[in-house]
Amino acid sequence: MRKKWLLWKTVGLGPELGAPKRSFKDRFARVAHENQGSMVIETALVLPVFFMLLIGIFELSMLLVSICSATYAANVGARYASLNSSTSLSPASQVQIQNVVKANLYLPGTTQPPTILVLYGDGSSTGNYVGDLVGIGVIVFSYSYTIPFYGTRTGLLDVQAYRFISR
């Protein structure tokens, strides 16, 4: 029996004589206490980069929401203009088309109202006849976005949609 115990001790399989058995909690507390300073430094280095990426993702998503909203509103306005031409039962004026586009527009981050253009295939803003092309343009001159540690910037957001007048 003694030989077996010495073999275990040299290999490291058995408990040491006279050594108190430590619990997992004690071993974990000792390791955590030894690594506490490095964890604080690593957190201080990684946290600002993480928040920068998070704010950048948020700003990019708000820009994409604005682009998708402007595209949708321009498409709705072009469809409304193509269905309500001068030959239809209820012809739409340019102001009515612009109001339809404004009703479907959501632009977070803009500081001034957008410019909505209505142009027809003959180059005028009044000739809406069957077979002509109608174009709706939504232009936002000052869309502001924030780049972390670089500041707030303003840019141009321009979206266009075209349809053929069908009736």
C-alpha positions in Angstrom: 0.0 0.0 0.0 2.9 2.4 0.8 4.5 1.8 -2.6 1.2 2.5 -4.3 0.9 5.9 -2.4 4.4 7.0 -3.3 3.7 6.2 -7.0 0.6 8.3 -6.9 2.4 11.2 -5.2 5.2 11.2 -7.8 2.8 11.1 -10.7 0.5 13.7 -9.0 -2.6 11.5 -8.7 -3.2 11.5 -5.0 -3.6 14.2 -2.3 -0.5 15.5 -0.7 0.0 14.5 2.9 -0.9 17.3 5.3 -2.1 19.7 2.6 -5.6 21.1 3.0 -8.0 20.4 0.3 -9.0 23.6 -1.5 -12.5 24.1 -2.9 -13.2 25.4 -6.4 -14.4 28.7 -5.0 -11.1 29.3 -3.2 -9.1 28.4 -6.3 -11.2 30.6 -8.5 -11.0 33.6 -6.1 -7.2 33.3 -6.0 -7.0 33.2 -9.8 -9.5 36.1 -10.2 -7.6 38.2 -7.6 -4.3 37.6 -9.5 -5.8 38.7 -12.9 -7.9 41.6 -11.6 -5.5 44.3 -12.7 -5.1 43.0 -16.2 -8.9 42.7 -16.6 -9.3 46.3 -15.7 -6.7 47.4 -18.3 -8.1 45.2 -21.0 -11.6 46.5 -20.3 -10.3 50.1 -20.5 -8.7 49.4 -23.9 -11.6 47.5 -25.5 -14.7 49.4 -24.2 -14.1 52.7 -26.1 -13.6 50.7 -29.4 -16.7 48.7 -28.7 -18.8 51.8 -28.1 -17.4 53.5 -31.2 -18.5 50.5 -33.3 -21.9 50.4 -31.7 -22.5 54.1 -32.3 -21.3 53.7 -35.9 -23.6 50.8 -36.5 -26.5 52.9 -35.1 -25.7 55.9 -37.3 -25.4 53.7 -40.4 -28.7 52.0 -39.7 -30.4 55.4 -39.3 -29.0 56.5 -42.7 -30.2 53.3 -44.3 -33.7 53.8 -42.8 -33.7 57.3 -44.3 -32.7 56.1 -47.7 -35.3 53.3 -47.7 -38.0 55.7 -46.6 -37.2 58.2 -49.2 -37.1 55.5 -51.9 -40.4 54.2 -50.8 -42.0 57.6 -50.7 -40.7 58.4 -54.2 -42.1 55.1 -55.5 -45.5 55.8 -54.0 -45.5 59.3 -55.4 -44.5 58.0 -58.9 -47.2 55.4 -58.8 -49.8 58.0 -57.6 -48.7 60.3 -60.4 -48.8 57.6 -63.1 -52.3 56.4 -62.0 -53.8 60.0 -61.7 -52.7 61.5 -65.0 -54.5 64.2 -66.9 -56.5 61.6 -68.8 -57.8 59.8 -65.7 -61.0 60.4 -63.9 -59.3 62.3 -61.1 -56.2 64.0 -62.4 -53.6 64.9 -59.7 -51.8 68.2 -59.5 -48.1 68.6 -58.6 -49.0 69.8 -55.1 -51.2 66.6 -54.5 -48.3 64.4 -55.7 -45.9 66.2 -53.4 -48.3 65.8 -50.4 -48.5 62.0 -51.1 -44.7 61.8 -51.1 -44.5 63.9 -47.8 -47.1 61.6 -46.2 -45.0 58.5 -46.8 -41.7 60.1 -45.9 -39.8 59.5 -42.6 -36.3 61.1 -42.4 -34.7 61.0 -39.0 -31.7 63.2 -38.7 -32.8 65.9 -41.2 -32.7 69.6 -40.2 -34.9 71.0 -43.0 -37.8 69.8 -45.1 -36.9 67.9 -48.3 -37.3 69.2 -51.8 -39.7 67.1 -53.8 -39.5 67.3 -57.6 -42.2 66.1 -60.0 -41.0 65.9 -63.7 -42.7 64.4 -66.7 -41.3 62.8 -69.8 -41.5 65.9 -71.9 -39.4 67.8 -69.5 -42.2 69.9 -68.1 -43.9 69.8 -64.7 -47.4 69.9 -66.2 -47.7 67.4 -69.1 -48.8 64.1 -67.7 -50.2 62.0 -70.6 -50.5 58.3 -71.1 -47.2 56.8 -72.2 -45.1 59.6 -70.8 -42.5 59.0 -68.1 -43.1 60.5 -64.7 -40.2 61.0 -62.3 -40.2 61.9 -58.6 -37.1 63.1 -56.9 -36.6 63.5 -53.1 -33.7 65.6 -52.2 -32.6 66.3 -48.6 -29.8 68.8 -48.6 -28.6 68.5 -45.1 -28.8 65.0 -43.6 -26.6 65.1 -40.5 -24.8 62.0 -39.2 -22.2 61.6 -36.5 -18.9 59.8 -36.8 -17.5 58.9 -33.4 -14.4 60.9 -32.5 -14.6 62.7 -35.8 -17.7 64.9 -35.3 -21.0 65.6 -36.9 -21.1 65.8 -40.7 -23.9 66.8 -43.1 -24.4 65.3 -46.5 -26.8 65.2 -49.4 -29.4 62.5 -49.7 -30.9 62.2 -53.2 -33.5 59.5 -54.3 -35.4 59.2 -57.5 -38.2 57.0 -58.8 -39.6 56.7 -62.3 -42.9 55.2 -63.8 -44.7 55.2 -67.1 -48.1 56.8 -67.0 -50.6 54.0 -67.7 -54.0 55.6 -67.8 
